[in-house]
Amino acid sequence: MTTVLIYLLVVFAAGLLSLAIRLPPLVGFLAAGFILNGLGVPEITGLDIISDLGVTLMLFAIGLKLNVKSLLGKEVWLTATAHMVGSVAVGSAFLGLLAWLGVLTVSSLPIIAVLAFALSFSSTVFVIKILQDRGDELTLYGRIAIGVLIVQDIAAVVFISISRGTPPSPWAFGLIILVPLLWWIFKRFDRFGRAEMQALFGILMAFVPGYALFEYLGLHGSLGALVMGMVLASYPGANQLSRSLFTMKELLLIGFFVSIGYTGLPDPQNVLVGLLLLLVLPLQGIGYWALLWAQGMRHRTGLLTGLLLANYSEFGLIVAAMGVEAGWLPAHWLVTIAIAVAASFVVSAVANPRNTSSLSRFANRLRSRPPEKLHRHDRPIPIADAEALILGMGRVGTAAYIQLSGEYSMNALGVEHNPQRVVALRRDQFNVVEGDATDTDFWDRVAQNHRIEIIVLTMPSQHANTDALRAIREREFGGTVAAVALYQSDVEELHEWDIDVVVHMYGGAGRDLADQSVEARRNQSR
């Protein structure tokens, strides 16, 4: 019990210190692992299991929000494949240079190529964690990044299978039948009702037909959890299921970041080589940026995607462990790559702030293409003759749209970054467009459109609403700005931006309930 208490104290203190210096808490969790290891605190039993549980639930939750069609575009598979080939070439050249200078003890070309391949991957856990913190999983750049990660995961499964000489079972082809069958069987899972039953069902799906079944068939278990999430993604209860797993998933993921510190204690040589490997990261980020620009994406999309994916993956640790176990890689390489992975997380955390406004402004200074030459999913959001903008077309946003367009006869336009929701709303005759409301290019055009009178911010994440509000204030918008907030602290933060109207979601619902109750009583008394 004492060891657990020490873990809690060190991990919490490190996470708190990270927040104090304006870094994501996960940087502190990474540091906590190395601190605990350096202090000689033994690794708690089951830390690796906790780590696996967190990663599996995270991928399952991401699957709940994904649309398979969005992952089949050329901007995903071509970008991932071309970048992997280019990264292996650049990485091999860099490692070869270090070996020639005597910095590395590895000189075999095949080993250098394998290490370069392992270092060409981005961290699925880290990237998705950043996207979730921003609430950007369903934005265009978020979908591209997740698609690239999935392609990389498939490549990792193939590599591990070949390396171990254990190809996937022939029964794996049965998943082609089993997955649609599970989709049909559980299509009404949202009727389970109680939150604890929904959460338990989600865990069951993630770990039994997901992780365990895929592992048994010779495939990566985490890939199975992602697939099972995608099986349930199209059903009404998917968002509620994702929310019910959120806290548990976040706590278990801490185990993943802490466990990296227990890979081994570094010596000066490990630290030197690990930090030198960071010099390749800018080239990786630029590679993604250039590939997406070549396919018609805007600079903003390429920049955000490139920065997000410019880090090393835990897959590098798996390859290093396999090499050490097989005897073709010195044992110190495991610690060296652990240093490189952990350091890349720190660098990437700094390069990927929650507020993307500054990155958007930088991208907008670069030479742009005419709208007709841009990728169809990355063209400017059309505003036309809208008088009211509703940003975030969930339940609250949809209700605001109906009230503004129906009760007040305003020409309303909804902006939503979830393509599936956009299709559904258009089917119901809503005037809604797909777009990212934190894009500064969008706000430049809003400022130039003098017909807009009201802007309503109903996006699910507070920082997205404050980003939009900051952009609105910077452009001196003269109309009315309103927002909804979930917590009282969010209400206070929005008031600090001198917003015109802010409604506390629960408080507003209570007032509306009271008003309707009194109105109903008056009608009964007549």
N, C-alpha and C positions, 0 to 999 in steps of 0.2 A: 504493500500500500504506500509505503514511503516513496518508492521509485515513481509511482504514478503521480503523487503529489508534487515531486520535483519536476516531472515532465510538465504538469499543468502550469506550475509557477514560471518555468523558463519559457515555455511556448507562449503563454499569455503575455509575459513581459516583453518578449522579442516582438510579438505582433503589435503590442501597444507602442513600442519604440518606433517601429516602422511607420505607423500612422502619424506619430508625432513629427517625423521628418518627411512626411508627405510621400511615403512609399506604400504600395499595397501590402497588407498584412502577410501575404504569402512569402514576401522577401524575409520577413522576420521568422516565419516558420522554417524556412530553409536554413537560416542562420542558427536557429534553435537546435536543429539536428546536429550540426557540427559542434556547437557549444556543449551539448549533452555528451556527445561522443568524446570530445576533448577533456571534459571533466571526469571521464571514467564512469559516467552513469550507464549502467547496463541497458541494452535494448530491451524494452518490455516485450514479454511474450505476446506474439500475435500482432506486432506492429505491421508486418508485411500483409497480414490478412486484413487488417483495418484499411491499409493502403489500397489493396485490391477491391475491397468493398466500396470505397469512396469513388475510385475510378470507374468501376462498373456502373454504379448508380448515376454518376455524372453523364456517362455516354448514353445510358438508357433515357435520362431526362432530355438530352439533346435530341435523341431519336424521336421523342414525342412531339418535337416542334418542326421536324424536317419534312419536306416534300421531295420524294424520290426524283421527280422530274427536274427539280432545280439542280440536281447533282450530275445530270447527264449532259450538260452543255459543254461545248468545246472549251470554254474558258476555265473549266474545271480539269477535265482529264488531260487536255493538251498542255495546260500550264503545269500540272503536276509532273507529267512525264518528261517534258522538255527541261524543266527545272532540275529534276533528279539527275538527268544525264549531264547537264552542265555543271551541277554541283559536284558530282563525282569527279569530273575532269579537273575542275578548279581545286577541289580539296586534295586530290592526288598530287597535283603539282605543288601545292603548298606544303603538304606533308613530306613530299620528296625533297623540297628545298630545305626543310628543317632537318631531315636526315642527312643531307649532304653537308650542312653546316655543323653536324655533330650534336644537335640539340636532342634528337630522337635516337632511341636504341633500335628502332625497327628500320630495316633497309629493304626487305623483300617487297617487290612491287605488288604481288597479289595481296599481301597483308595491308599495304598502304591503300590499295583500292577498296578493300573491304571496310577499313576504317573510314575512308572518305564517303562510302555509301552509307554507313551508319550515321555519320555526321551531316548527311544531306537531309535528314528528316527533321521536322518541327515537332514540338511537344504538343500532343493532343490535349493533355490535361491542362497545360498552361494556357494555350490559345483559347480553349473553350472557357476557362475560368475568366480570362480577360473579357471575352465577349459577353458572358453572363453578367459580369459586374457592370458593363456598359448597357446591357439590355439590347445588344446589337446582333443576336444570333440570327435573326431573320432579315437583316439588311443585306444588300447585294454583296458587299465585301465580306460580310460574315458568312453568307452561304458559300461564296467561293472558297474562303479559307477552310471551312468545314469540309467541303468537297475534296479539296486538295489533301487534307488530313486523312480522309477515308481512303483515297487512292494510295497514299503512303502506307496506311495500315494494311491494305491488301498486299502491297509489295513486301511488307515486313513478314506477313504470314507465309508468303511464298518463299522468302529467303530462309526463314527459320525452318520451314519444312524440308527444304533442300539441304540445309546445313546439318540437320539432325538425321537426315536419311529416312524421315518418316513422313511421307506425303499424306495429305488428307485422305480419310477413308472414302472408298467409293460410295458409301452410304450418304456422304455429304450432298450428293446430287438430289437426295430425297428431300432436302430443304426446299427445293423448288415447289414441291407439293405441300410440305408441312407448313411453310410460312403462310401461304394463302388460306390454308385450313384453319390455322390459329386465328387469322384475321377474321374469318367468318364465325368461329366459335365464340370469340370474346368481343364481338362487335357491340354488345350492350353492356360492357363492363361498367359503364358509368352509373348503372342502376344498382350497384352494390351499396350505394347510399352513404353510410357512415365513413368518416374520413379515415379511421383506423383500418377499415376493411379495404378501402381503396389503396392506402399506402402498402398494406400487406400484399395486396394483389400485384402492385407494381414491383415490389421486391421479388415476389415469386416469379413473375415474368422475366425480370432482368437476370435472375440467377439460375432458373431451372431450364426452360426452353432456350434461354439466352446463353449465359456464360457456360453452364455445365454441358449442355448439349453440343455446343460448338466446339468446346475443348475435347469432348469425347470423339467428335468426328474429325479431329486433327486441325481444326480452325482456331483462330484466336478468340478466346472467351469474351474479351471486351468488344470485339466486332459483333458477336452474337447479341450482347446487351443493346448495342446501337440498333441492330436490325429489329429486335423485339420492340424497341421504342417506336421505330418507324412503322411497325405493324399496327400500333394503336394510335398513330398520330392523327388519323383522319376522323376520329370519333369525338363527340362533344365533350367527354370527360377528360380529354388528354391534358388540357391546361390545368384543371383542378388536380389531376394526378401528379403533374410536375410540381405544383406548389406544395402538395402534401409531403413530397420527398425532399424538399429544398433544404430544410434545416439539418436533417440527418446526413444528407449528401455533403453539405458544407463542412460539417464536423469531421466526418470520416476522411475527407480529402486532406485535412491537416496531417493525417498519418502519412500520406504519400510524400508531402514535402519534407516532413521531419525524417522519414526513412532514408532520404538521399544522403543526409549527413552521416549515417551509419554505414555507408559504403566503405569507408576507410579514412584514416587520418592522413592528410597530405604531408609530404616533405617539400622543401623548396623547389626541387626539380618538378614534382607534380604540379605545383602552383604555377611555375613558370610556363610549362608546356600548356597547361589548361588555359591560362590567360592568353597565351599566344594564339590559341585556336579561335579566340574571339575575333581576331582580325579578319576571319573569313565571313563573319556574320553580315557586315555591310554589303558584301558582294551578293550574298544570298537574298537579302532584301531588295537590292537593286534589280536582281534577276527576275523576281516576281513582278516588280513594277514594270520592267521593260516588256515582259511577255504579255502582261495584261494590256499595256498601251498598244502593243502591236496588234491586239485583237479588238481594238476599238473602245476600250474602257477609258474613262476619264482619269486624269492624274490622281484625283482624290481617291478613287477606288483602288488604283494600283499602289499608291503610297500607303494607305491604311492596311491593305492586304500584305504588302511587303514587310512593313514594320511588325505586323502581328506574327508573321511566320518566320521572322529572323531570330530564331533561337534553336538550341539543340534539344533533341528528344531523349526521353528515357530509353528509347530503343537503342541508343548508343551504348547504354549500360548493359543491355541484354546481349548485344553483340560482343562487347568486351568480356562479359562473364563467360560466354560460350568459348571465346578465344583462349581465355585463361584456363578453363576446364579442359580444352582440347590440347593445350600445351603449345599453341602457335603464337601466343601473345604473352609477354611478361606480365606478372601479376600487378605491377604498379600501374599499368594502363587503366585498370578498373578505377583506381582513385583519380587518375589524371582526367578521365572522361567525366567522372562525377563532378570534379571541379569545373570543367568546361560547361557542363549542363547547368549546374547551380549558378555559375557566374553569368551564363547567357540569360537565365531567368531574371537576374537582377538588372542586367542591361536592358532587356526587353520590357521589364516593368516600368523602367524610367522612360523608355521611348514610346510607351503606349499608355498615356494618361487616360483617365476616365473621360475627361473633357476633350473631345476631338476638334474643337473649334480652331485651335491654333494650327493643327495639321491641315484642316480644310482651307484656312486662309493661305497657307504656304502653297498648297496645290493649286489654288486659283490664280496665283501669280505666274504660273507656268503657261507656256503656249498651249492653247486649246484647239480642238477641232470644231468645225461646224456641226451643229446638232444632228444633221442628217447623216453624218459620217461616223457618229458614235454607235456603239453597241446598243441594240434596241432596249435593253434593260437599264442602260445607264444614261439615257437622254434626259434633258432638263424636265422637271415637273411642270406640266402645263397649268397655268393659273387662269388664263382666259379672262372672263368677266366676273369672277367670283367676288361676292361681297362679304362672305364669311368663310374663314378657314377653320376646320376642325382637325387638329393634329393628333392622331391616335384614334382609330375607329373601332375600339372595343365597345363594351356595353354602354359605358358613360358617353363616349364620343358619339356613338350611334344615336343615343337619346338626345344629345345636344343638337345633332344634325337634323333630326326629325322636328324638334321644337323650332329651330331657327328657320328651316325651309317651309314648314307647315304652318305653325302658329304666326310667324312673323313674315312669311313670304319672301325670305331673303334667298338670294342665289348662293347656296352653300356648296363648298367643296371639301371633301374629306381626303386626308393624306394618311396612308397606312403603309408600313413597310412589310407586312405579312402578305405575300402574294396570294395565298389561298383565301385569306379573308377578303382581299380586294375582289377576287373572282366571285365569291359568294355575295358580296354587297352589290356588285354591279348586276348580278343576276336578279337582285331584288330592287333594281332601278335606282340605286344610290349613285350620285355623282362622286366617284371616289377614284383616286389615282394612287399608284404605287410609288413610294418615294421615301427618302430618309430626311426627316425634318431637322436633323442637326447639320445638314449640308449648308455651308455659308453661301454657295452659289444660288440655292433656292431662296434664301433670305434677301439676297441682292435684288432678285426679280420681284419679290414681294414689296420691297421698298419702292420700286419703280412703278408698281401698279397702284394707282391712286383710288381705285374703286373699293378696295378692301376696307371694311369698317370694323370688323370684329375678328379676333383670333382667339380660339379656344384651345388650350393645351390639356390633353387628357391622355398623354402617353404614360405607360405603366411605371417607368422608372423616373424618379425625381430628378436625377442629374440630366436626363434628356429634356425634361421640361425647363430646367434652369439654363441649359445650353441654348435652347430655343429662345428663352426670355432674354438672355444676354445678347443674342444676335438681333432680336427685335429692338432692344434699347440702344444698341450701338448704331442702328440705322434710323433712330429717331422716328419710329412709327407713331403716327398721330391718332390711331384708332384705339379701340378698347381691347384690352388683353385680359383674358380670364383663364383660370387653371383650377384643376382639382388636385387635392393632396390627400394621401392616405393617413399620414401621421401629423400630430400637432406641430412637431418640430419642422416638418416640411412646409406647413402653413406659414410659420414664422420666417423661414428662409425665403419663401416667395414674397412675403411682405417687404423684406429687406430690399428686394428688387423694384419696389414701388409698383407692384402689379395692381391693376384696377379692381379685379374681382378674384377671390380665391375661396373655394368651397372645400371645407373638410368633409371627406367622403361620408364618414359615419355621422358627423354632426348635421350635414346637409340632408342625409337620409332621414335622420330623426325629426328635423324641422318639417320636412315634406310629409312624413307620416302623421305628425301632429296636425298640420294644416288640413290634410285630407280627412282625418278623423273628425275634426270640428265641422268641416264642411258637410260630411256625411250625416253627422248628428243634426245639423240645422235642417237638412233636407228631410230627415225623418220627422222632425217636429212640425213641419208645415202641414 
